[in-house]
Amino acid sequence: FHSGNASSVRSEKSLIVGSGDSQLMFKLTYVNKSLFFSKQKIPRQLKNNIHTRV
């Protein structure tokens, strides 16, 4: 895994945990020996809920 620039090392990994409404996506980003962590909820079920609610 090389992007041509040895001084800038960037690695990303996404992890999806759970199912349905409680599904979460964890995103790990590793840049220059620094680890960035972000967590976001996946609103996958929102559309379905709106359509089923008449």
PDB file with SEQRES, HELIX, SHEET and CRYST1 records, atoms N, CA, C and O in Angstrom:
SEQRES   1 A   54  PHE HIS SER GLY ASN ALA SER SER VAL ARG SER GLU LYS          
SEQRES   2 A   54  SER LEU ILE VAL GLY SER GLY ASP SER GLN LEU MET PHE          
SEQRES   3 A   54  LYS LEU THR TYR VAL ASN LYS SER LEU PHE PHE SER LYS          
SEQRES   4 A   54  GLN LYS ILE PRO ARG GLN LEU LYS ASN ASN ILE HIS THR          
SEQRES   5 A   54  ARG VAL                                                      
HELIX    1 AA1 GLY A   20  SER A   22  5                                   3    
HELIX    2 AA2 LEU A   46  THR A   52  1                                   7    
SHEET    1 AA1 3 ARG A  10  VAL A  17  0                                        
SHEET    2 AA1 3 LEU A  24  VAL A  31 -1                                        
SHEET    3 AA1 3 SER A  34  LYS A  41 -1                                        
CRYST1    1.000    1.000    1.000  90.00  90.00  90.00 P 1           1          
ATOM      1  N   PHE A   1       0.848  -1.198   0.000  1.00  0.00           N  
ATOM      2  CA  PHE A   1       0.000   0.000   0.000  1.00  0.00           C  
ATOM      3  C   PHE A   1       0.886   1.252   0.000  1.00  0.00           C  
ATOM      4  O   PHE A   1       1.345   1.706   1.049  1.00  0.00           O  
ATOM      5  N   HIS A   2       1.112   1.789  -1.182  1.00  0.00           N  
ATOM      6  CA  HIS A   2       1.936   2.995  -1.309  1.00  0.00           C  
ATOM      7  C   HIS A   2       1.249   3.960  -2.261  1.00  0.00           C  
ATOM      8  O   HIS A   2       0.766   3.564  -3.322  1.00  0.00           O  
ATOM      9  N   SER A   3       1.210   5.223  -1.873  1.00  0.00           N  
ATOM     10  CA  SER A   3       0.588   6.236  -2.715  1.00  0.00           C  
ATOM     11  C   SER A   3       1.644   7.123  -3.371  1.00  0.00           C  
ATOM     12  O   SER A   3       1.315   8.160  -3.946  1.00  0.00           O  
ATOM     13  N   GLY A   4       2.911   6.714  -3.285  1.00  0.00           N  
ATOM     14  CA  GLY A   4       3.981   7.473  -3.906  1.00  0.00           C  
ATOM     15  C   GLY A   4       4.662   8.420  -2.938  1.00  0.00           C  
ATOM     16  O   GLY A   4       5.848   8.714  -3.093  1.00  0.00           O  
ATOM     17  N   ASN A   5       3.933   8.903  -1.942  1.00  0.00           N  
ATOM     18  CA  ASN A   5       4.510   9.825  -0.969  1.00  0.00           C  
ATOM     19  C   ASN A   5       4.726   9.067   0.335  1.00  0.00           C  
ATOM     20  O   ASN A   5       3.773   8.691   1.018  1.00  0.00           O  
ATOM     21  N   ALA A   6       6.002   8.850   0.669  1.00  0.00           N  
ATOM     22  CA  ALA A   6       6.312   8.016   1.820  1.00  0.00           C  
ATOM     23  C   ALA A   6       6.059   8.739   3.139  1.00  0.00           C  
ATOM     24  O   ALA A   6       5.856   8.099   4.170  1.00  0.00           O  
ATOM     25  N   SER A   7       6.071  10.067   3.108  1.00  0.00           N  
ATOM     26  CA  SER A   7       5.921  10.820   4.349  1.00  0.00           C  
ATOM     27  C   SER A   7       4.446  10.929   4.753  1.00  0.00           C  
ATOM     28  O   SER A   7       4.136  11.245   5.902  1.00  0.00           O  
ATOM     29  N   SER A   8       3.549  10.668   3.813  1.00  0.00           N  
ATOM     30  CA  SER A   8       2.116  10.757   4.107  1.00  0.00           C  
ATOM     31  C   SER A   8       1.502   9.372   3.991  1.00  0.00           C  
ATOM     32  O   SER A   8       1.244   8.871   2.897  1.00  0.00           O  
ATOM     33  N   VAL A   9       1.276   8.770   5.151  1.00  0.00           N  
ATOM     34  CA  VAL A   9       0.693   7.433   5.182  1.00  0.00           C  
ATOM     35  C   VAL A   9      -0.752   7.544   5.613  1.00  0.00           C  
ATOM     36  O   VAL A   9      -1.050   8.062   6.689  1.00  0.00           O  
ATOM     37  N   ARG A  10      -1.645   7.059   4.775  1.00  0.00           N  
ATOM     38  CA  ARG A  10      -3.057   7.178   5.076  1.00  0.00           C  
ATOM     39  C   ARG A  10      -3.726   5.816   4.906  1.00  0.00           C  
ATOM     40  O   ARG A  10      -3.590   5.164   3.870  1.00  0.00           O  
ATOM     41  N   SER A  11      -4.440   5.407   5.931  1.00  0.00           N  
ATOM     42  CA  SER A  11      -5.153   4.138   5.885  1.00  0.00           C  
ATOM     43  C   SER A  11      -6.548   4.345   6.446  1.00  0.00           C  
ATOM     44  O   SER A  11      -6.721   4.988   7.481  1.00  0.00           O  
ATOM     45  N   GLU A  12      -7.540   3.799   5.762  1.00  0.00           N  
ATOM     46  CA  GLU A  12      -8.917   3.952   6.226  1.00  0.00           C  
ATOM     47  C   GLU A  12      -9.580   2.596   6.352  1.00  0.00           C  
ATOM     48  O   GLU A  12      -9.390   1.711   5.517  1.00  0.00           O  
ATOM     49  N   LYS A  13     -10.360   2.449   7.409  1.00  0.00           N  
ATOM     50  CA  LYS A  13     -11.092   1.198   7.613  1.00  0.00           C  
ATOM     51  C   LYS A  13     -12.480   1.523   8.139  1.00  0.00           C  
ATOM     52  O   LYS A  13     -12.630   2.284   9.095  1.00  0.00           O  
ATOM     53  N   SER A  14     -13.498   0.937   7.503  1.00  0.00           N  
ATOM     54  CA  SER A  14     -14.870   1.164   7.945  1.00  0.00           C  
ATOM     55  C   SER A  14     -15.427  -0.123   8.528  1.00  0.00           C  
ATOM     56  O   SER A  14     -15.206  -1.214   8.003  1.00  0.00           O  
ATOM     57  N   LEU A  15     -16.149   0.029   9.616  1.00  0.00           N  
ATOM     58  CA  LEU A  15     -16.715  -1.127  10.300  1.00  0.00           C  
ATOM     59  C   LEU A  15     -18.177  -0.850  10.601  1.00  0.00           C  
ATOM     60  O   LEU A  15     -18.510   0.144  11.245  1.00  0.00           O  
ATOM     61  N   ILE A  16     -19.053  -1.741  10.127  1.00  0.00           N  
ATOM     62  CA  ILE A  16     -20.488  -1.562  10.359  1.00  0.00           C  
ATOM     63  C   ILE A  16     -20.937  -2.565  11.421  1.00  0.00           C  
ATOM     64  O   ILE A  16     -20.731  -3.772  11.297  1.00  0.00           O  
ATOM     65  N   VAL A  17     -21.556  -2.021  12.465  1.00  0.00           N  
ATOM     66  CA  VAL A  17     -21.952  -2.844  13.606  1.00  0.00           C  
ATOM     67  C   VAL A  17     -23.455  -2.734  13.824  1.00  0.00           C  
ATOM     68  O   VAL A  17     -24.024  -1.648  13.717  1.00  0.00           O  
ATOM     69  N   GLY A  18     -24.094  -3.854  14.130  1.00  0.00           N  
ATOM     70  CA  GLY A  18     -25.516  -3.829  14.450  1.00  0.00           C  
ATOM     71  C   GLY A  18     -26.369  -4.078  13.227  1.00  0.00           C  
ATOM     72  O   GLY A  18     -25.858  -4.386  12.151  1.00  0.00           O  
ATOM     73  N   SER A  19     -27.681  -3.944  13.400  1.00  0.00           N  
ATOM     74  CA  SER A  19     -28.611  -4.156  12.298  1.00  0.00           C  
ATOM     75  C   SER A  19     -29.853  -3.310  12.517  1.00  0.00           C  
ATOM     76  O   SER A  19     -30.167  -2.932  13.646  1.00  0.00           O  
ATOM     77  N   GLY A  20     -30.547  -3.017  11.445  1.00  0.00           N  
ATOM     78  CA  GLY A  20     -31.790  -2.261  11.549  1.00  0.00           C  
ATOM     79  C   GLY A  20     -31.565  -0.826  11.976  1.00  0.00           C  
ATOM     80  O   GLY A  20     -30.658  -0.157  11.483  1.00  0.00           O  
ATOM     81  N   ASP A  21     -32.395  -0.355  12.896  1.00  0.00           N  
ATOM     82  CA  ASP A  21     -32.359   1.045  13.308  1.00  0.00           C  
ATOM     83  C   ASP A  21     -31.122   1.367  14.145  1.00  0.00           C  
ATOM     84  O   ASP A  21     -30.705   2.522  14.226  1.00  0.00           O  
ATOM     85  N   SER A  22     -30.542   0.349  14.764  1.00  0.00           N  
ATOM     86  CA  SER A  22     -29.426   0.597  15.680  1.00  0.00           C  
ATOM     87  C   SER A  22     -28.080   0.353  15.005  1.00  0.00           C  
ATOM     88  O   SER A  22     -27.074   0.091  15.664  1.00  0.00           O  
ATOM     89  N   GLN A  23     -28.083   0.444  13.666  1.00  0.00           N  
ATOM     90  CA  GLN A  23     -26.842   0.171  12.946  1.00  0.00           C  
ATOM     91  C   GLN A  23     -25.906   1.367  13.025  1.00  0.00           C  
ATOM     92  O   GLN A  23     -26.307   2.508  12.794  1.00  0.00           O  
ATOM     93  N   LEU A  24     -24.660   1.085  13.352  1.00  0.00           N  
ATOM     94  CA  LEU A  24     -23.659   2.141  13.479  1.00  0.00           C  
ATOM     95  C   LEU A  24     -22.486   1.851  12.552  1.00  0.00           C  
ATOM     96  O   LEU A  24     -22.129   0.695  12.319  1.00  0.00           O  
ATOM     97  N   MET A  25     -21.893   2.919  12.029  1.00  0.00           N  
ATOM     98  CA  MET A  25     -20.695   2.746  11.224  1.00  0.00           C  
ATOM     99  C   MET A  25     -19.528   3.435  11.906  1.00  0.00           C  
ATOM    100  O   MET A  25     -19.569   4.634  12.182  1.00  0.00           O  
ATOM    101  N   PHE A  26     -18.484   2.654  12.176  1.00  0.00           N  
ATOM    102  CA  PHE A  26     -17.275   3.192  12.780  1.00  0.00           C  
ATOM    103  C   PHE A  26     -16.239   3.374  11.674  1.00  0.00           C  
ATOM    104  O   PHE A  26     -15.966   2.454  10.903  1.00  0.00           O  
ATOM    105  N   LYS A  27     -15.675   4.560  11.611  1.00  0.00           N  
ATOM    106  CA  LYS A  27     -14.674   4.826  10.585  1.00  0.00           C  
ATOM    107  C   LYS A  27     -13.350   5.165  11.241  1.00  0.00           C  
ATOM    108  O   LYS A  27     -13.246   6.117  12.015  1.00  0.00           O  
ATOM    109  N   LEU A  28     -12.341   4.371  10.920  1.00  0.00           N  
ATOM    110  CA  LEU A  28     -11.009   4.591  11.466  1.00  0.00           C  
ATOM    111  C   LEU A  28     -10.108   5.143  10.366  1.00  0.00           C  
ATOM    112  O   LEU A  28      -9.974   4.542   9.300  1.00  0.00           O  
ATOM    113  N   THR A  29      -9.506   6.270  10.628  1.00  0.00           N  
ATOM    114  CA  THR A  29      -8.586   6.863   9.663  1.00  0.00           C  
ATOM    115  C   THR A  29      -7.231   7.060  10.328  1.00  0.00           C  
ATOM    116  O   THR A  29      -7.125   7.672  11.390  1.00  0.00           O  
ATOM    117  N   TYR A  30      -6.200   6.530   9.682  1.00  0.00           N  
ATOM    118  CA  TYR A  30      -4.855   6.603  10.222  1.00  0.00           C  
ATOM    119  C   TYR A  30      -4.003   7.445   9.283  1.00  0.00           C  
ATOM    120  O   TYR A  30      -3.694   7.027   8.167  1.00  0.00           O  
ATOM    121  N   VAL A  31      -3.622   8.648   9.747  1.00  0.00           N  
ATOM    122  CA  VAL A  31      -2.838   9.559   8.923  1.00  0.00           C  
ATOM    123  C   VAL A  31      -1.590  10.006   9.684  1.00  0.00           C  
ATOM    124  O   VAL A  31      -1.687  10.618  10.748  1.00  0.00           O  
ATOM    125  N   ASN A  32      -0.425   9.695   9.131  1.00  0.00           N  
ATOM    126  CA  ASN A  32       0.843  10.139   9.718  1.00  0.00           C  
ATOM    127  C   ASN A  32       0.942   9.818  11.218  1.00  0.00           C  
ATOM    128  O   ASN A  32       1.200  10.701  12.035  1.00  0.00           O  
ATOM    129  N   LYS A  33       0.734   8.554  11.558  1.00  0.00           N  
ATOM    130  CA  LYS A  33       0.837   8.083  12.939  1.00  0.00           C  
ATOM    131  C   LYS A  33      -0.202   8.721  13.861  1.00  0.00           C  
ATOM    132  O   LYS A  33      -0.040   8.698  15.081  1.00  0.00           O  
ATOM    133  N   SER A  34      -1.261   9.286  13.292  1.00  0.00           N  
ATOM    134  CA  SER A  34      -2.362   9.817  14.097  1.00  0.00           C  
ATOM    135  C   SER A  34      -3.626   9.042  13.736  1.00  0.00           C  
ATOM    136  O   SER A  34      -3.909   8.792  12.564  1.00  0.00           O  
ATOM    137  N   LEU A  35      -4.367   8.675  14.757  1.00  0.00           N  
ATOM    138  CA  LEU A  35      -5.567   7.885  14.526  1.00  0.00           C  
ATOM    139  C   LEU A  35      -6.811   8.741  14.746  1.00  0.00           C  
ATOM    140  O   LEU A  35      -7.024   9.299  15.822  1.00  0.00           O  
ATOM    141  N   PHE A  36      -7.621   8.827  13.698  1.00  0.00           N  
ATOM    142  CA  PHE A  36      -8.868   9.581  13.796  1.00  0.00           C  
ATOM    143  C   PHE A  36     -10.029   8.598  13.824  1.00  0.00           C  
ATOM    144  O   PHE A  36     -10.073   7.644  13.046  1.00  0.00           O  
ATOM    145  N   PHE A  37     -10.959   8.843  14.724  1.00  0.00           N  
ATOM    146  CA  PHE A  37     -12.073   7.919  14.923  1.00  0.00           C  
ATOM    147  C   PHE A  37     -13.380   8.690  14.813  1.00  0.00           C  
ATOM    148  O   PHE A  37     -13.594   9.684  15.506  1.00  0.00           O  
ATOM    149  N   SER A  38     -14.243   8.214  13.934  1.00  0.00           N  
ATOM    150  CA  SER A  38     -15.549   8.856  13.806  1.00  0.00           C  
ATOM    151  C   SER A  38     -16.637   7.801  13.805  1.00  0.00           C  
ATOM    152  O   SER A  38     -16.484   6.722  13.233  1.00  0.00           O  
ATOM    153  N   LYS A  39     -17.736   8.137  14.457  1.00  0.00           N  
ATOM    154  CA  LYS A  39     -18.866   7.209  14.551  1.00  0.00           C  
ATOM    155  C   LYS A  39     -20.098   7.911  14.012  1.00  0.00           C  
ATOM    156  O   LYS A  39     -20.402   9.037  14.407  1.00  0.00           O  
ATOM    157  N   GLN A  40     -20.808   7.245  13.107  1.00  0.00           N  
ATOM    158  CA  GLN A  40     -22.021   7.847  12.586  1.00  0.00           C  
ATOM    159  C   GLN A  40     -23.115   6.811  12.428  1.00  0.00           C  
ATOM    160  O   GLN A  40     -22.858   5.656  12.091  1.00  0.00           O  
ATOM    161  N   LYS A  41     -24.342   7.247  12.677  1.00  0.00           N  
ATOM    162  CA  LYS A  41     -25.482   6.364  12.575  1.00  0.00           C  
ATOM    163  C   LYS A  41     -25.904   6.269  11.113  1.00  0.00           C  
ATOM    164  O   LYS A  41     -25.824   7.251  10.375  1.00  0.00           O  
ATOM    165  N   ILE A  42     -26.345   5.110  10.705  1.00  0.00           N  
ATOM    166  CA  ILE A  42     -26.779   4.915   9.327  1.00  0.00           C  
ATOM    167  C   ILE A  42     -28.301   4.992   9.264  1.00  0.00           C  
ATOM    168  O   ILE A  42     -28.981   4.101   9.774  1.00  0.00           O  
ATOM    169  N   PRO A  43     -28.844   6.031   8.654  1.00  0.00           N  
ATOM    170  CA  PRO A  43     -30.302   6.205   8.585  1.00  0.00           C  
ATOM    171  C   PRO A  43     -30.906   5.376   7.467  1.00  0.00           C  
ATOM    172  O   PRO A  43     -31.669   5.894   6.651  1.00  0.00           O  
ATOM    173  N   ARG A  44     -30.575   4.102   7.421  1.00  0.00           N  
ATOM    174  CA  ARG A  44     -31.035   3.243   6.325  1.00  0.00           C  
ATOM    175  C   ARG A  44     -32.548   3.012   6.397  1.00  0.00           C  
ATOM    176  O   ARG A  44     -33.228   2.962   5.372  1.00  0.00           O  
ATOM    177  N   GLN A  45     -33.055   2.872   7.610  1.00  0.00           N  
ATOM    178  CA  GLN A  45     -34.461   2.495   7.784  1.00  0.00           C  
ATOM    179  C   GLN A  45     -35.408   3.685   7.699  1.00  0.00           C  
ATOM    180  O   GLN A  45     -36.624   3.501   7.730  1.00  0.00           O  
ATOM    181  N   LEU A  46     -34.873   4.910   7.592  1.00  0.00           N  
ATOM    182  CA  LEU A  46     -35.723   6.095   7.627  1.00  0.00           C  
ATOM    183  C   LEU A  46     -36.722   6.114   6.476  1.00  0.00           C  
ATOM    184  O   LEU A  46     -37.901   6.406   6.677  1.00  0.00           O  
ATOM    185  N   LYS A  47     -36.249   5.803   5.268  1.00  0.00           N  
ATOM    186  CA  LYS A  47     -37.139   5.830   4.108  1.00  0.00           C  
ATOM    187  C   LYS A  47     -38.264   4.814   4.246  1.00  0.00           C  
ATOM    188  O   LYS A  47     -39.424   5.101   3.949  1.00  0.00           O  
ATOM    189  N   ASN A  48     -37.893   3.609   4.707  1.00  0.00           N  
ATOM    190  CA  ASN A  48     -38.891   2.554   4.845  1.00  0.00           C  
ATOM    191  C   ASN A  48     -39.970   2.937   5.850  1.00  0.00           C  
ATOM    192  O   ASN A  48     -41.154   2.683   5.628  1.00  0.00           O  
ATOM    193  N   ASN A  49     -39.556   3.549   6.951  1.00  0.00           N  
ATOM    194  CA  ASN A  49     -40.509   3.945   7.984  1.00  0.00           C  
ATOM    195  C   ASN A  49     -41.471   5.004   7.462  1.00  0.00           C  
ATOM    196  O   ASN A  49     -42.660   4.981   7.783  1.00  0.00           O  
ATOM    197  N   ILE A  50     -40.957   5.933   6.654  1.00  0.00           N  
ATOM    198  CA  ILE A  50     -41.810   6.990   6.123  1.00  0.00           C  
ATOM    199  C   ILE A  50     -42.845   6.412   5.167  1.00  0.00           C  
ATOM    200  O   ILE A  50     -44.001   6.835   5.157  1.00  0.00           O  
ATOM    201  N   HIS A  51     -42.414   5.430   4.354  1.00  0.00           N  
ATOM    202  CA  HIS A  51     -43.336   4.872   3.372  1.00  0.00           C  
ATOM    203  C   HIS A  51     -44.396   3.985   4.013  1.00  0.00           C  
ATOM    204  O   HIS A  51     -45.522   3.903   3.521  1.00  0.00           O  
ATOM    205  N   THR A  52     -44.036   3.318   5.116  1.00  0.00           N  
ATOM    206  CA  THR A  52     -45.001   2.408   5.735  1.00  0.00           C  
ATOM    207  C   THR A  52     -45.972   3.162   6.637  1.00  0.00           C  
ATOM    208  O   THR A  52     -46.999   2.614   7.040  1.00  0.00           O  
ATOM    209  N   ARG A  53     -45.650   4.426   6.957  1.00  0.00           N  
ATOM    210  CA  ARG A  53     -46.505   5.201   7.857  1.00  0.00           C  
ATOM    211  C   ARG A  53     -47.502   5.990   7.013  1.00  0.00           C  
ATOM    212  O   ARG A  53     -47.172   7.038   6.459  1.00  0.00           O  
ATOM    213  N   VAL A  54     -48.728   5.471   6.923  1.00  0.00           N  
ATOM    214  CA  VAL A  54     -49.738   6.123   6.080  1.00  0.00           C  
ATOM    215  C   VAL A  54     -50.799   6.783   6.950  1.00  0.00           C  
ATOM    216  O   VAL A  54     -51.738   7.386   6.429  1.00  0.00           O  
TER     217      VAL A  54                                                      
END                                                                             
